[in-house]
Amino acid sequence: MSAGVLSPRTLHRTLVATRPGLVGLAVIIGVGAGIGSVLFHELILGVTWLVTGREDFSDAGRVASTHLPALGYWFLLIAPVLGGLVYGPLVQWFAPEARGHGVPEVMVAVARRGGRIPATVAAVKALASGICIGTGGSVGREGPIVQIGSALGSAIGQWLRVPATRLVLMVACGAAGGISATFDAPISGVVFGLELILRSFSAEAFGVLVLSSVTANVVATVIAGKHSILTLPHFELGSPVQLPLYALLGLLAGLLGWAFARILYAIEDACDAVWRGPEWLRPAVGGLVLGALLLGLPEMYGVGYPVLQNAIEGRYVLGFLLLLVLGKILASSLTIGIGGSGGVFAPSLFVGGTAGTAFGVAMDALFPALHLDPGAFGLVGMAAVFAGAAHAPITAVLIVFELTGDYALILPLMAAVVLSTGISHLVSRENIYTLKLLRRGVDIGADTAVDEALRWVTVREVMRPATAGEIAGDTGATGSVDPGTPVHDVLATLAEHRGASLAVRDGADGTDGTDGPLLGTIAEHDVLDHLRGAAPAALA
């Protein structure tokens, strides 16, 4: 081999086994997530313009599509049907994982599959969600971009044969980059990846997620320019006397976030009970019901950020604000229930913003001497309802802070979010994401102490080093495993071949063990010895 040319094995070790390599991978994933976010946003705008003649139809009111003028505003009944006819077969035939709101699929991939996500998910999720939202689906683009970025990170890692301990970090890098680029919120992207995807904090994970988040944000800004989903006036806490009202809002928002999650899955159950046809046709037929709702309340078309901004700026009366809260819950739940593809992050912000503003309007009428600003309650409500639905208080505080760039409301914001999360936890330990998994029989919060102890320990740390005789001859092993594989991932194989051992080799694929030199062996008794020595409490 000529000097300066890396062999595949050397490249693999450079990228996988070294921290500089992991840094490089984080940057690469950030670039991909940034580009993916921009392209996905443009896809949504393009489909919306193709159907309605506008890039965002939610604040257009009861007007006709300039591209379908013959239908008048009745096109709202037809658009979800046409969209369903396209994305329904696409999802059913190519990537069923792309159905729904995306984040739970990423969470279970990290918790149960070592970060492995099929490469086709990214492409199918982008197309399906773009078409669904562009044709009226009342869901968000943040959940899909998390799944798209995570699938990209997983695909790169699997191509490089990255061990599961590093692969889950790459998945989280994709999620962090997607949130950062979509919201222009790099700090929130990092915390989202740690709090919801990895569900743990470590210095290494924080470092690589920061790199990916910053890179994605810079790339998206360079391509599409600086942008913000909301442009709002400055709000302040008028007096500390107002804090009890924000605390009350936090408690109510926690219950509303919990209710949103329950209504979402109740409507999904109802759709499952009613539908008896092929799954690929379900979004189109269900689109008739969604279209009927859009006819009555066109503000529910798509993501709806312009409507949310109008609400917080005080352009709607109390009754209409309450109608928007109910309408968004029903429209988002229906979109997911009929098999649509899109996120629940943005709908929870919408519900919180409109409900919080309605609360502020009501309190201002009751206590006029306090001179309350309903829009301030709307901003706090955004974070509080999301925190109550997702049980992610740190992400909730940071996302609203980064969206507004305004520190003046930090005290009521933090108080409301903590109270919202607390009361939601009291009502249910499951959040809007884990509840979906629990309904499938997957409880990612039920890991035992042993599972947790072995999930972050690699085979290299537990294996018995190979002797000279084993290196020269036959080890009698039933298969092979890479030294970077988490011990948790080989437990099933060891249990299946009771008493046997696995050969530990660099780059092993788990079958014939021909890749790389023999480093050692691992058997059940090695795992038990490690637990007794390193984590005796786990065996108690």
Helices and strands as residue ranges (DSSP letters): H 8-16, H 19-52, G 69-74, H 75-94, G 96-98, H 103-112, H 120-134, H 142-159, H 164-183, H 186-192, I 193-198, H 203-224, G 240-242, H 243-274, G 279-281, H 282-296, G 298-300, H 305-312, H 318-337, H 345-366, G 368-370, H 374-390, H 393-404, H 410-427, H 434-439, H 449-455, H 459-462, E 464-465, H 468-472, E 480-481, G 487-490, H 491-496, E 501-505, E 518-523, H 524-534, G 536-539
